Amino acid sequence: MKATGIVRKVDELGRIVIPIELRRILDIEVKDELEIFTEKDQIVLKKFTSRKKCAVTGKDTDNPISLFDGKITVSPEGAEMLMSELKASHTNV
């Protein structure tokens, strides 16, 4: 784990502010969901990404297609878009 030197106080509602520098580095936008884990005496925050979210369309899907050992998930629509793009780029080579 890497120390940042950043310290924040917890407010009366139990909230803390994540500094903009860290949000930019970790690509955390307003309204993004964070998953909360505990490990011994530590709280770990991780940007939540739905395993059912299509990497091409960005939309949730009920019929995910998992590629590259689960590293990429696409919807059937996203897979069609990806195939069209690949076919188009292959004919231009």
Phi and psi in radians as a Rosetta constraint file:
Dihedral C 1 N 2 CA 2 C 2 CIRCULARHARMONIC -1.819 0.35
Dihedral N 2 CA 2 C 2 N 3 CIRCULARHARMONIC 2.223 0.35
Dihedral C 2 N 3 CA 3 C 3 CIRCULARHARMONIC -1.333 0.35
Dihedral N 3 CA 3 C 3 N 4 CIRCULARHARMONIC 2.432 0.35
Dihedral C 3 N 4 CA 4 C 4 CIRCULARHARMONIC -1.815 0.35
Dihedral N 4 CA 4 C 4 N 5 CIRCULARHARMONIC -0.330 0.35
Dihedral C 4 N 5 CA 5 C 5 CIRCULARHARMONIC 1.410 0.35
Dihedral N 5 CA 5 C 5 N 6 CIRCULARHARMONIC 0.036 0.35
Dihedral C 5 N 6 CA 6 C 6 CIRCULARHARMONIC -1.606 0.35
Dihedral N 6 CA 6 C 6 N 7 CIRCULARHARMONIC 2.279 0.35
Dihedral C 6 N 7 CA 7 C 7 CIRCULARHARMONIC -2.184 0.35
Dihedral N 7 CA 7 C 7 N 8 CIRCULARHARMONIC 2.352 0.35
Dihedral C 7 N 8 CA 8 C 8 CIRCULARHARMONIC -2.284 0.35
Dihedral N 8 CA 8 C 8 N 9 CIRCULARHARMONIC 2.544 0.35
Dihedral C 8 N 9 CA 9 C 9 CIRCULARHARMONIC -1.547 0.35
Dihedral N 9 CA 9 C 9 N 10 CIRCULARHARMONIC 2.606 0.35
Dihedral C 9 N 10 CA 10 C 10 CIRCULARHARMONIC -1.481 0.35
Dihedral N 10 CA 10 C 10 N 11 CIRCULARHARMONIC 2.290 0.35
Dihedral C 10 N 11 CA 11 C 11 CIRCULARHARMONIC -1.436 0.35
Dihedral N 11 CA 11 C 11 N 12 CIRCULARHARMONIC -3.124 0.35
Dihedral C 11 N 12 CA 12 C 12 CIRCULARHARMONIC -1.144 0.35
Dihedral N 12 CA 12 C 12 N 13 CIRCULARHARMONIC -0.286 0.35
Dihedral C 12 N 13 CA 13 C 13 CIRCULARHARMONIC -1.720 0.35
Dihedral N 13 CA 13 C 13 N 14 CIRCULARHARMONIC 0.097 0.35
Dihedral C 13 N 14 CA 14 C 14 CIRCULARHARMONIC 1.480 0.35
Dihedral N 14 CA 14 C 14 N 15 CIRCULARHARMONIC 0.260 0.35
Dihedral C 14 N 15 CA 15 C 15 CIRCULARHARMONIC -1.665 0.35
Dihedral N 15 CA 15 C 15 N 16 CIRCULARHARMONIC 2.676 0.35
Dihedral C 15 N 16 CA 16 C 16 CIRCULARHARMONIC -2.267 0.35
Dihedral N 16 CA 16 C 16 N 17 CIRCULARHARMONIC 2.747 0.35
Dihedral C 16 N 17 CA 17 C 17 CIRCULARHARMONIC -1.768 0.35
Dihedral N 17 CA 17 C 17 N 18 CIRCULARHARMONIC 2.260 0.35
Dihedral C 17 N 18 CA 18 C 18 CIRCULARHARMONIC -1.564 0.35
Dihedral N 18 CA 18 C 18 N 19 CIRCULARHARMONIC 2.090 0.35
Dihedral C 18 N 19 CA 19 C 19 CIRCULARHARMONIC -1.004 0.35
Dihedral N 19 CA 19 C 19 N 20 CIRCULARHARMONIC 2.546 0.35
Dihedral C 19 N 20 CA 20 C 20 CIRCULARHARMONIC -0.985 0.35
Dihedral N 20 CA 20 C 20 N 21 CIRCULARHARMONIC -0.630 0.35
Dihedral C 20 N 21 CA 21 C 21 CIRCULARHARMONIC -1.053 0.35
Dihedral N 21 CA 21 C 21 N 22 CIRCULARHARMONIC -0.750 0.35
Dihedral C 21 N 22 CA 22 C 22 CIRCULARHARMONIC -1.223 0.35
Dihedral N 22 CA 22 C 22 N 23 CIRCULARHARMONIC -0.676 0.35
Dihedral C 22 N 23 CA 23 C 23 CIRCULARHARMONIC -1.108 0.35
Dihedral N 23 CA 23 C 23 N 24 CIRCULARHARMONIC -0.639 0.35
Dihedral C 23 N 24 CA 24 C 24 CIRCULARHARMONIC -1.188 0.35
Dihedral N 24 CA 24 C 24 N 25 CIRCULARHARMONIC -0.808 0.35
Dihedral C 24 N 25 CA 25 C 25 CIRCULARHARMONIC -1.058 0.35
Dihedral N 25 CA 25 C 25 N 26 CIRCULARHARMONIC -0.706 0.35
Dihedral C 25 N 26 CA 26 C 26 CIRCULARHARMONIC -1.647 0.35
Dihedral N 26 CA 26 C 26 N 27 CIRCULARHARMONIC 0.102 0.35
Dihedral C 26 N 27 CA 27 C 27 CIRCULARHARMONIC 0.966 0.35
Dihedral N 27 CA 27 C 27 N 28 CIRCULARHARMONIC 0.833 0.35
Dihedral C 27 N 28 CA 28 C 28 CIRCULARHARMONIC -1.771 0.35
Dihedral N 28 CA 28 C 28 N 29 CIRCULARHARMONIC 2.055 0.35
Dihedral C 28 N 29 CA 29 C 29 CIRCULARHARMONIC -1.809 0.35
Dihedral N 29 CA 29 C 29 N 30 CIRCULARHARMONIC 2.881 0.35
Dihedral C 29 N 30 CA 30 C 30 CIRCULARHARMONIC -0.989 0.35
Dihedral N 30 CA 30 C 30 N 31 CIRCULARHARMONIC 2.378 0.35
Dihedral C 30 N 31 CA 31 C 31 CIRCULARHARMONIC 1.384 0.35
Dihedral N 31 CA 31 C 31 N 32 CIRCULARHARMONIC -0.063 0.35
Dihedral C 31 N 32 CA 32 C 32 CIRCULARHARMONIC -1.129 0.35
Dihedral N 32 CA 32 C 32 N 33 CIRCULARHARMONIC 2.619 0.35
Dihedral C 32 N 33 CA 33 C 33 CIRCULARHARMONIC -1.677 0.35
Dihedral N 33 CA 33 C 33 N 34 CIRCULARHARMONIC 2.453 0.35
Dihedral C 33 N 34 CA 34 C 34 CIRCULARHARMONIC -2.019 0.35
Dihedral N 34 CA 34 C 34 N 35 CIRCULARHARMONIC 2.390 0.35
Dihedral C 34 N 35 CA 35 C 35 CIRCULARHARMONIC -1.621 0.35
Dihedral N 35 CA 35 C 35 N 36 CIRCULARHARMONIC 2.438 0.35
Dihedral C 35 N 36 CA 36 C 36 CIRCULARHARMONIC -1.964 0.35
Dihedral N 36 CA 36 C 36 N 37 CIRCULARHARMONIC 2.208 0.35
Dihedral C 36 N 37 CA 37 C 37 CIRCULARHARMONIC -2.144 0.35
Dihedral N 37 CA 37 C 37 N 38 CIRCULARHARMONIC 2.761 0.35
Dihedral C 37 N 38 CA 38 C 38 CIRCULARHARMONIC -2.143 0.35
Dihedral N 38 CA 38 C 38 N 39 CIRCULARHARMONIC 2.518 0.35
Dihedral C 38 N 39 CA 39 C 39 CIRCULARHARMONIC -2.470 0.35
Dihedral N 39 CA 39 C 39 N 40 CIRCULARHARMONIC 1.833 0.35
Dihedral C 39 N 40 CA 40 C 40 CIRCULARHARMONIC 0.971 0.35
Dihedral N 40 CA 40 C 40 N 41 CIRCULARHARMONIC -2.016 0.35
Dihedral C 40 N 41 CA 41 C 41 CIRCULARHARMONIC -1.780 0.35
Dihedral N 41 CA 41 C 41 N 42 CIRCULARHARMONIC 0.394 0.35
Dihedral C 41 N 42 CA 42 C 42 CIRCULARHARMONIC -2.045 0.35
Dihedral N 42 CA 42 C 42 N 43 CIRCULARHARMONIC 2.594 0.35
Dihedral C 42 N 43 CA 43 C 43 CIRCULARHARMONIC -1.861 0.35
Dihedral N 43 CA 43 C 43 N 44 CIRCULARHARMONIC 2.237 0.35
Dihedral C 43 N 44 CA 44 C 44 CIRCULARHARMONIC -2.035 0.35
Dihedral N 44 CA 44 C 44 N 45 CIRCULARHARMONIC 2.208 0.35
Dihedral C 44 N 45 CA 45 C 45 CIRCULARHARMONIC -1.834 0.35
Dihedral N 45 CA 45 C 45 N 46 CIRCULARHARMONIC 2.371 0.35
Dihedral C 45 N 46 CA 46 C 46 CIRCULARHARMONIC -2.392 0.35
Dihedral N 46 CA 46 C 46 N 47 CIRCULARHARMONIC 2.380 0.35
Dihedral C 46 N 47 CA 47 C 47 CIRCULARHARMONIC -1.060 0.35
Dihedral N 47 CA 47 C 47 N 48 CIRCULARHARMONIC 2.208 0.35
Dihedral C 47 N 48 CA 48 C 48 CIRCULARHARMONIC -1.454 0.35
Dihedral N 48 CA 48 C 48 N 49 CIRCULARHARMONIC 2.244 0.35
Dihedral C 48 N 49 CA 49 C 49 CIRCULARHARMONIC -2.222 0.35
Dihedral N 49 CA 49 C 49 N 50 CIRCULARHARMONIC 2.193 0.35
Dihedral C 49 N 50 CA 50 C 50 CIRCULARHARMONIC -1.151 0.35
Dihedral N 50 CA 50 C 50 N 51 CIRCULARHARMONIC 2.307 0.35
Dihedral C 50 N 51 CA 51 C 51 CIRCULARHARMONIC -1.218 0.35
Dihedral N 51 CA 51 C 51 N 52 CIRCULARHARMONIC -0.197 0.35
Dihedral C 51 N 52 CA 52 C 52 CIRCULARHARMONIC -1.758 0.35
Dihedral N 52 CA 52 C 52 N 53 CIRCULARHARMONIC 0.199 0.35
Dihedral C 52 N 53 CA 53 C 53 CIRCULARHARMONIC -1.584 0.35
Dihedral N 53 CA 53 C 53 N 54 CIRCULARHARMONIC 2.272 0.35
Dihedral C 53 N 54 CA 54 C 54 CIRCULARHARMONIC -1.279 0.35
Dihedral N 54 CA 54 C 54 N 55 CIRCULARHARMONIC 2.273 0.35
Dihedral C 54 N 55 CA 55 C 55 CIRCULARHARMONIC -1.238 0.35
Dihedral N 55 CA 55 C 55 N 56 CIRCULARHARMONIC -0.335 0.35
Dihedral C 55 N 56 CA 56 C 56 CIRCULARHARMONIC -1.609 0.35
Dihedral N 56 CA 56 C 56 N 57 CIRCULARHARMONIC -0.900 0.35
Dihedral C 56 N 57 CA 57 C 57 CIRCULARHARMONIC -1.580 0.35
Dihedral N 57 CA 57 C 57 N 58 CIRCULARHARMONIC -0.394 0.35
Dihedral C 57 N 58 CA 58 C 58 CIRCULARHARMONIC 1.382 0.35
Dihedral N 58 CA 58 C 58 N 59 CIRCULARHARMONIC 0.062 0.35
Dihedral C 58 N 59 CA 59 C 59 CIRCULARHARMONIC -1.732 0.35
Dihedral N 59 CA 59 C 59 N 60 CIRCULARHARMONIC 2.637 0.35
Dihedral C 59 N 60 CA 60 C 60 CIRCULARHARMONIC -1.188 0.35
Dihedral N 60 CA 60 C 60 N 61 CIRCULARHARMONIC 2.574 0.35
Dihedral C 60 N 61 CA 61 C 61 CIRCULARHARMONIC -2.352 0.35
Dihedral N 61 CA 61 C 61 N 62 CIRCULARHARMONIC 2.520 0.35
Dihedral C 61 N 62 CA 62 C 62 CIRCULARHARMONIC -1.529 0.35
Dihedral N 62 CA 62 C 62 N 63 CIRCULARHARMONIC -0.223 0.35
Dihedral C 62 N 63 CA 63 C 63 CIRCULARHARMONIC -2.176 0.35
Dihedral N 63 CA 63 C 63 N 64 CIRCULARHARMONIC 1.147 0.35
Dihedral C 63 N 64 CA 64 C 64 CIRCULARHARMONIC -1.209 0.35
Dihedral N 64 CA 64 C 64 N 65 CIRCULARHARMONIC 2.532 0.35
Dihedral C 64 N 65 CA 65 C 65 CIRCULARHARMONIC -1.954 0.35
Dihedral N 65 CA 65 C 65 N 66 CIRCULARHARMONIC 2.077 0.35
Dihedral C 65 N 66 CA 66 C 66 CIRCULARHARMONIC -1.655 0.35
Dihedral N 66 CA 66 C 66 N 67 CIRCULARHARMONIC 2.245 0.35
Dihedral C 66 N 67 CA 67 C 67 CIRCULARHARMONIC -2.156 0.35
Dihedral N 67 CA 67 C 67 N 68 CIRCULARHARMONIC 2.745 0.35
Dihedral C 67 N 68 CA 68 C 68 CIRCULARHARMONIC 0.917 0.35
Dihedral N 68 CA 68 C 68 N 69 CIRCULARHARMONIC 0.968 0.35
Dihedral C 68 N 69 CA 69 C 69 CIRCULARHARMONIC 0.957 0.35
Dihedral N 69 CA 69 C 69 N 70 CIRCULARHARMONIC 0.704 0.35
Dihedral C 69 N 70 CA 70 C 70 CIRCULARHARMONIC 1.456 0.35
Dihedral N 70 CA 70 C 70 N 71 CIRCULARHARMONIC 0.048 0.35
Dihedral C 70 N 71 CA 71 C 71 CIRCULARHARMONIC -1.301 0.35
Dihedral N 71 CA 71 C 71 N 72 CIRCULARHARMONIC -0.464 0.35
Dihedral C 71 N 72 CA 72 C 72 CIRCULARHARMONIC -2.268 0.35
Dihedral N 72 CA 72 C 72 N 73 CIRCULARHARMONIC 2.339 0.35
Dihedral C 72 N 73 CA 73 C 73 CIRCULARHARMONIC -2.103 0.35
Dihedral N 73 CA 73 C 73 N 74 CIRCULARHARMONIC 2.326 0.35
Dihedral C 73 N 74 CA 74 C 74 CIRCULARHARMONIC -2.304 0.35
Dihedral N 74 CA 74 C 74 N 75 CIRCULARHARMONIC 2.680 0.35
Dihedral C 74 N 75 CA 75 C 75 CIRCULARHARMONIC -1.470 0.35
Dihedral N 75 CA 75 C 75 N 76 CIRCULARHARMONIC 2.910 0.35
Dihedral C 75 N 76 CA 76 C 76 CIRCULARHARMONIC -1.003 0.35
Dihedral N 76 CA 76 C 76 N 77 CIRCULARHARMONIC -0.673 0.35
Dihedral C 76 N 77 CA 77 C 77 CIRCULARHARMONIC -1.137 0.35
Dihedral N 77 CA 77 C 77 N 78 CIRCULARHARMONIC -0.752 0.35
Dihedral C 77 N 78 CA 78 C 78 CIRCULARHARMONIC -1.103 0.35
Dihedral N 78 CA 78 C 78 N 79 CIRCULARHARMONIC -0.660 0.35
Dihedral C 78 N 79 CA 79 C 79 CIRCULARHARMONIC -1.129 0.35
Dihedral N 79 CA 79 C 79 N 80 CIRCULARHARMONIC -0.708 0.35
Dihedral C 79 N 80 CA 80 C 80 CIRCULARHARMONIC -1.110 0.35
Dihedral N 80 CA 80 C 80 N 81 CIRCULARHARMONIC -0.759 0.35
Dihedral C 80 N 81 CA 81 C 81 CIRCULARHARMONIC -1.081 0.35
Dihedral N 81 CA 81 C 81 N 82 CIRCULARHARMONIC -0.748 0.35
Dihedral C 81 N 82 CA 82 C 82 CIRCULARHARMONIC -1.107 0.35
Dihedral N 82 CA 82 C 82 N 83 CIRCULARHARMONIC -0.774 0.35
Dihedral C 82 N 83 CA 83 C 83 CIRCULARHARMONIC -1.101 0.35
Dihedral N 83 CA 83 C 83 N 84 CIRCULARHARMONIC -0.733 0.35
Dihedral C 83 N 84 CA 84 C 84 CIRCULARHARMONIC -1.067 0.35
Dihedral N 84 CA 84 C 84 N 85 CIRCULARHARMONIC -0.773 0.35
Dihedral C 84 N 85 CA 85 C 85 CIRCULARHARMONIC -1.125 0.35
Dihedral N 85 CA 85 C 85 N 86 CIRCULARHARMONIC -0.732 0.35
Dihedral C 85 N 86 CA 86 C 86 CIRCULARHARMONIC -1.129 0.35
Dihedral N 86 CA 86 C 86 N 87 CIRCULARHARMONIC -0.749 0.35
Dihedral C 86 N 87 CA 87 C 87 CIRCULARHARMONIC -1.110 0.35
Dihedral N 87 CA 87 C 87 N 88 CIRCULARHARMONIC -0.733 0.35
Dihedral C 87 N 88 CA 88 C 88 CIRCULARHARMONIC -1.138 0.35
Dihedral N 88 CA 88 C 88 N 89 CIRCULARHARMONIC -0.730 0.35
Dihedral C 88 N 89 CA 89 C 89 CIRCULARHARMONIC -1.279 0.35
Dihedral N 89 CA 89 C 89 N 90 CIRCULARHARMONIC -0.518 0.35
Dihedral C 89 N 90 CA 90 C 90 CIRCULARHARMONIC -1.236 0.35
Dihedral N 90 CA 90 C 90 N 91 CIRCULARHARMONIC -0.608 0.35
Dihedral C 90 N 91 CA 91 C 91 CIRCULARHARMONIC -1.292 0.35
Dihedral N 91 CA 91 C 91 N 92 CIRCULARHARMONIC -0.345 0.35
Dihedral C 91 N 92 CA 92 C 92 CIRCULARHARMONIC -1.498 0.35
Dihedral N 92 CA 92 C 92 N 93 CIRCULARHARMONIC -0.089 0.35
